[in-house]
Amino acid sequence: MVTSRILWLLLRQYLGCGLRCLRLRGLLLSARGGTFLSESWLKALSTKCPRLSKLYLLHADLRSLPSCQLLPTSLQVLELRGCELPREFFIQTPTSPARSQERAEATSSVGTQTQGRHRKGHGSPSGIGIARLVLNNVPSFTDQHLQSLTSWERLSRLELRDTFRVTANGLRNCAAKDGACGLEGLSRLKFLEIGITGRQGYQLQMASLGLGSGWLGLEELSLGGKEVGPGLLCASRLKDLKGLCLWACTLSEMQIVRSCRMLRGLSQMEFLDVTFQPRQCPPVVEGEGGGSGEEQDNEEAAGVDNSNDENTLDMNDPIPSLRRSLAVLLPSCTLVFTNCSVQISAD
């Protein structure tokens, strides 16, 4: 936990032009409270640390800052965890020529060669150059904040974890789509993560249903917790999807197989901290030639091998039958199982 006084001390005596990554914990949960980041300190940070590209803030109250444009223009990664935001924090407004010149001169002391590479990577000094934005348990993040991100020209990766006030309609309005004036919405986004794992009162939020309208250019999708079920229902509408990650949830083999039938373009599918429900097969006659009485839904997926000998399970391959079924449905897709388990029935 860092106070504003300690921040100034760090900046004056320890931080310098070689700093690339900075992690700070604020006073939001402190009984003492008080101002944490100020406009003057952020301006000094931009001047003294022109190569800073990653900023991670934990429990920071940012409501005293009018806009994220006060952050260093060199930032490429911004992660906010357990923070509070003002309503217009992510709105990008045109910067006056005088302010743009001031910011440009503030970073010129590093050297013309290095500064040339920096500007080439970020375009206009006044624009927000953040490519990856992570919001983890930020209760004040709303659909309005999400809409503000559509003006960010370099945002390619957005991770929303336990952002309880984002709705399906908000996500739908920001999805990249063809409009009257060309491509609209978060058109440069390649990776999107949506996950709800906390707070029992938000089971029915299902923001990932907003993916049902499609999302042009979205290549990777990560779904966690309560967003996995509704997200799987909509994933088939994502025509450019190449990678899918499902995490911190409980799934049945049939649920996965039915969803993957429409995801033939996947090149990688990952299961992380997933609990698999055991496959419930109908009684099988001893002759191997039977089994054609199963529903047509199961034929294509389970046609490789209907046996499910649970004695052969190991830590890296929790459900062999699921792996075989997906190998048939998605022959060119790489499957990854990490820290997965099988639910043991009471019987």
N, C-alpha and C positions, 0 to 999 in steps of 0.2 A: 504494500500500500504506500502510495507516494503523495505527499502534499505539494502544493504549488511552490512552496519555498524550496523544497528538495529538488523539484524540477528545474528551477533556475540554477541551483547549485550544480546539478548534473550537467546542464547545458553549458555553463560557463567554464567548468573545470575538466570535464571528462568526455563529453560528446564532441565529435569532430567530423571532418569531411569524409572520413572513411566509413561512417556508420551506414549500414544497409538495412538493418532490421531493428525495430524498437518495440518492446512489450511493456505496457504500463498497466498498473492496477489502480483504479480510482477510489473515490471516497463514498460511492453511492450507498454502500452497506455500513459505512462507519457512522457511529453515533456523533462524531465530531463534525462530519459533513464539511462544507466549505467548497470554494471554487477549486477546480482541478486544472483543466486546460483553459488558457486564456488566449485571446486573439494576439496579444503582444508576444506571448511565449511561442505560439505556432509560427508567427512571422520570423522570430529569431531562429527557430528550429530550421525553417526553410533556408535561411541564410547560412547557418553554420553547418548543416548536414544536407548538402544538395544532392547527394547520392542515395538518400533514404528511399527505399522502394517498398518496404513492408512495415505496416503499423498494426499492432494488435492491442486493443483496449478492452480491459476487463473491469466491470462494475464502474464505468465512468458515466457521470451525469453530464451530457453534452447539451442540455437545454439552454445553457448560457451562450452557446455559439449559434449564430443565425444560419450558417450554411457550412457544408463540408468543403466548400471552395476555399475556406481558410486553411485547410490542410495542405501540406507541401505538394506542389504540382508534380513532384517526382514519384509520388506513390503509385505503385502498380497493384498492390494487395492491401486491402483494408478489412480487418476482422473486428467485429463488435460483439462482445459476449456479455450478457447481463447488463446492457447499457440502457440509458434513457435518451430519447431523441426529441428535438422540436419538430413541429409539423412540416416545416419546409426545408428540412436539413439537406435533402438530396437534390433540391431544385438547382439546376445550373442556369445562372443568369449571365448575360454578356458582361465582361469586365471592361471598365473604361480604359482607353489607351494609356493614360497616365499610370494606372495601377498595373497594367500589363508590363509597361516599361520598368516600373519599380521592381516587379518580381523578376524580370529578366536580368536586371542589373544585380539583384541580390545574389544570384547564383553564378555570376560571371567570374568571381574570384577563383573558382576551381581550376580554370585553365581553358583556353579556347578549344583545344582538341577534345577534351572530355565533355565539355558543354555542348559541342557540336553533335556528338553522339547522342547526348541526352535529349536535345531538341528534336533530332531526327526521329527518335523513338516515340515522342509524345506530341508532335505537331505543335499547335498553338500553345504558348505558355499559359494562357488563361483557361484552357479546356481541362476537364477532368480526365486524367489519364489512367484511372483505375481500371484494371482488366479483370480482377477477381474481387468480389464482394461477398463476405461471409457474415451472416446475421444469425447469432445463436442465442436463443432465449432473450430476445429484445421485445418486450411486451408492447412497446409503443409503436412498433413498426406496423403500418397499415397499408391498405390498398393505395392510398394517396402517395405514400412513400414509394411504393412499387411503380406507380405511374410516372413518378419523377425520374426514375432510372431510364426511361425510354429516350431521354436526351443525351445520355452518356454514350459517346462515340466509340469507346474502346472496351466496354464491358462485354466479356466473352464467357465469364463463369460466375454464376449466382447461386449461393447456397443459403437456403432458408430452413433453419432448424428451430422448431418450437416458436415460430412467429405466428401466434395464435389468432391474430387479427387480420391475417391475409385470407381472403375468401376466394371461392371458385370464380366468382364474377370478376374480381380484381385480377386474377391470373389470366382469365379469358381476354380481358381488355388489353393486357400487355403482350399477349402472344404475337409473335411475328407473323404477319399475313400481308397479302397483296391488298392495297387500298387504292383509293382514287388517285393519290399522288405517288404511287409506287409502294415499296415495302414499308410497312408501318410496325410500330411496337418495338420490342427488344430484338431487333433484326440481326444483331451481331452475336447474339448469345448462342454458344455451342454446348454449354454444360449447364444443367439445372438440377438442383437438389431440393427436395421438399420432404420434411420429416417432422412428425409430431410424436413425441415419446413421453411427454409429461402431462400433468394436470388432467385429472379425470373428467372435468367438466367440458372438455373440448373434443369428445369422441366423434361428434357429428360434423365437425368443421369441413373436412374433406375438400380442401382447396385444390387438390390435384384433379378434381373433376373438371376444372377449367381447362385441362389439357385436351378435353374432348373436341374442342374446336380446331385442333391441329396447331402446329408450331413450325413454321418454315425454318430450315437451317439448324434445328436442334438435333445434335448428334449424340449426346450422352444425357441420360436421365438417371437420377438416384432417388429412390423412394424409401422412406423409413417410417416405422411405427404405424400409426393409424392412417397414413397416407398411401400405404402399399396397395390395399384392396381397391379403393377407387382409382388410383393411378394406373393399376394394371388394366382396368376396364377401358381406359382411354388411350393407352400406349399405342394401340394399333393405328391411331390417327396421326401419329408422328412419322411422316413418310421418310424423313432423313435420319431416323434413329439408328445408331450403330452399336451403342453400348448401353446396358441396363444393369443397375445395381440395386438390389433389394436388401434392406438391413433392419435389424432390431424388430422382427415381426414373427408371427406364426403363420405357416402356409401349408396347404395340402398339395399333393402332387397334381390332382385334377385341376386345381385353381391355376397352377403354373402352366400346365400343358394347354389348357384352353386359351390362355392369354397368348402363349408363344406361337400358336398356330398362325396368328396374324402378324408375327414379327420375323418374317423370313430374312430380313436384311441385317439382323444382328450379327456382329462379329465377336462380341464379348458379353457374357452374362455372369454377374457375380452375386453370390449369396453371402452376406456378412452377418454374423450373430443371428442366424435364422433358426427357428425351431420348426422342424418338419413334422406334420401330423402323419402317423403311420398310414400306409396305404391300406384301404379296406377293400379287399377283393371278395367277390362272391365265391361260394364253394365251387371248387373245380373238380370235375370228374377225372379219375386217374389217367385216363387216356389223354395224351398230349394233343390229339387231333381236335378235341373240343375247344371250348372257349370262344366260338364264333357267336355265342349268344350275347356277348357284351354289346353295349350300345355302340352305335357308329362313332360316337364322340371319342371312344377309347381305341378304336381300331388302329388308326394311323399312329397314335402316340405310343401305344403299348404293344405294338406288333413285333418288337424285337424279341422280347423275352418276358413272359408273364410271371415268372418265378420271382419271389421276393423273400429270399432267405435272410432274415434279419440277423442270423448268427454271423454273417459275413461282413457286417457293417464295421467300418473303422473310422477313426477321427477325421480323416481327410475325405471320405466318401460316404456321407451319412445315409444316402438313399441311392443305392446302385440302380434301382429301377427308374428313378427320375433321370439319372444321368443317361441311361440308355434311351429313354423316351425323347429327351432333348437332342440326343445325337441323331435321331431319325428326323425330328422336326427341323433342327438347325444344324445341318452337317458341317457348315463352315464356321460355327460359333465356338469360341473358347469358353469353357465353363470353369468357374473358380468358386470353391467352397471354403470359407474361412470361419473358423470357430462356430460351426453349425452343430446341431444336435437333433435327435429324434425324440419326439414326445412319447413317453411310456404310458400306455393306457392302464387304467386301474385294474382291468381284467387280466 
